[in-house]
Amino acid sequence: MTDPTGRRAELEARNAAMREQVDSLLAELKKKTAELRETQAQAMVITATAVSKDGAVRATVDSAGALTSLEFSANAFERTTPDKLARLATETVRQAVAKARTELNEVLAPAQQGASIDLSEMLPGVPSLADLIPQPPAVPQPSQPRRPAPPPDDDDGDSIMDRSGW
């Protein structure tokens, strides 16, 4: 015959051990959630600025790579053509985006190194903490211009403005 008090004590001990394990998991989850919130807050305030080599263009982007400011020096329009200035502005924005993504990757890296305790391993159907952490965006690499450079300005006096009678 089995001893009912011995069986009861064994069940109570297992229950206590399971409660302790669940409490530990919940504490770890709260800690990781707080860390994720802090990481998210840090990621949201990232901005990056790039300045063209000649100082003609300054671009600032946010953590998502959205342009928040584009500034031209006072003499930027005197030193170049509109097409060249547009390409310079585009490249400067790309540099700012690359800086922002690099900084974002640095902020997200610690959070992506995985949780020490993952609830998905213990409880089927529960999402993994790793699934809740977004993968960092790739840092864009400089690319070639998408369109060929225009021919040099043609100053032969045959302007469309001259033909229209202006």
Secondary structure, DSSP 8 states (H G I E B T S, - for coil): ---HHHHHHHHHHHHHHHHHHHHHHHHHHHHHHHHHHHHHHHHHT-EEEEE-TTSSEEEEEETT--EEEEEE-TTTTTSS-HHHHHHHHHHHHHHHHHHHHHHHHHHHTGGGG--SS-HHHHSTT---HHHHS------------SS--------SS--HHHHTT-
